[in-house]
Amino acid sequence: MDLRLRDPLPGEPPEPEPRDPDPRRGVPRTDAVLADPRLADAVGALGGTIVKEAVARAQGRVRAGEIGPADVVAAALDGLPPRAASLGPVLNATGVLLHTNLGRAPLSAAAREAVAAAAGCADVEYDLSTGRRGPRGRGALDALLAACPAAAAAQVVNNNAAALVLAATALAAGREIVVGRGELVEIGDGFRLPDLLASTGARLREVGTTNRTTAADYAAAIGPDTGFVLKVHPSNFRIEGFTAEARVADLAALGVPVVADVGSGLLAPDPSLPDEPDAASALAAGAALVTASGDKLLGGPQAGLLLGDADVVGRLRRHPLYRALRVDKLTLAALEATLRGPRPPVPRMLRADVRDLRARAERLAADLTADLTADRTADAAGRAVDVGVVDCVAVVGGGGAPGVELASAAVSLPDGLAPALRAQRVVGRVEDGRLLLDLRSVDPADDARLRAAVLAAVRAAREGN
């Protein structure tokens, strides 16, 4: 049987061509899409892999019938990320100044500029005056020694755990480390200090009890196999009540090296944090080596700081493990700028006047109320958003200054906005059924960005409903 369509009669319009029911036949080829000049700039900025992934997603939408073949380029452009790396900026409005999940200390503008300047070729190990190899990271080490004159020598590794591992390996492998039982802490993410130290080949000699350990307990344990005495500041918890601990000065009198882990990175005493140990005081009390974090109270990049006796630091620097733990040029640049430049954000946040925080919160809440009232006139449902200001409490966080509470002020919003605000890369905290945007952990320069993010989140939530 002949199933062909008949020819149209005179004056009769031709029958339309039958449509292909399979939308995959209309999907443009990847190479044809990538040849579109509108994607050329994106390839140059983000790279071919990311752009191809966006094109593939757009092609998938054609197959699903969501868009037409002619819309692939536009959909691909809309689906491109703002930068090549998935790691991106977040506004920390949690009130936790050193939020580990948000990267701890935000770098100062000077440190960020230093990182950008060092990102290309840099004189990290080159002496421009002689044209020969120079000492690695000398600028950062000089800045560290200038900030902590009690140290005769300094070195930097990639975090404080690495600093302790290097010290244990270089000074006590195959020997004993004498440490108080109450200081065998878990440092986060399931990692425990005793396991970390035991992995170096050192043996731990635990002394005292959980709540009380005296210098006499350490003295009784010291012997020919002692590599050093370790004094650890329990920076992420606090023991109260019937307690006792040996001072660094008491331990230094026992005749063996003392390694003091001061934890949160104070280089000198801070009157606002009287219970936090600092490197200068530990060294003055006789510690041979002090270890600390660079990305906590110091306010710099992730780094492990090693400060102390020149011979001890020299042994660590010459140990083969140091090569595996040393930091890169970007960390060195950020650390030097943190130490030499303007006061970083974290120390500024610690010292912020609560009256200024309250004034910022009231101003931001008033602006948001005005913005949202204007927005509501275009909202068919006329839905209002309850915006308020509350007094609250911020904390240091990041394993530093446990128990220290900082008076603060926050903008209060409905807690249902939390997911939409996270989509705008702003993280607050939910407390008593409200979403609080705590301004102690937000740089004042970011208030306008925070305001815009809240407006965008409210609009997105309304559209989603």
PyMOL commands that set and color helices and strands:
alter all, ss='L'
color gray80, all
select helices_A, chain A and resi 23-26+30-34+37-46+48-63+69-78+100-102+109-118+138-147+160-172+181-183+193-198+215-221+248-252+279-284+310-318+320-325+329-340+345-351+354-376+415-423+439-441+444-464
alter helices_A, ss='H'
color red, helices_A
select strands_A, chain A and resi 91-92+126-127+132-133+153-157+176-180+186-188+191-192+203-207+226-232+258-263+289-293+304-308+388-397+400-414+426-427+429-431+434-438
alter strands_A, ss='S'
color yellow, strands_A
deselect
rebuild
show_as cartoon
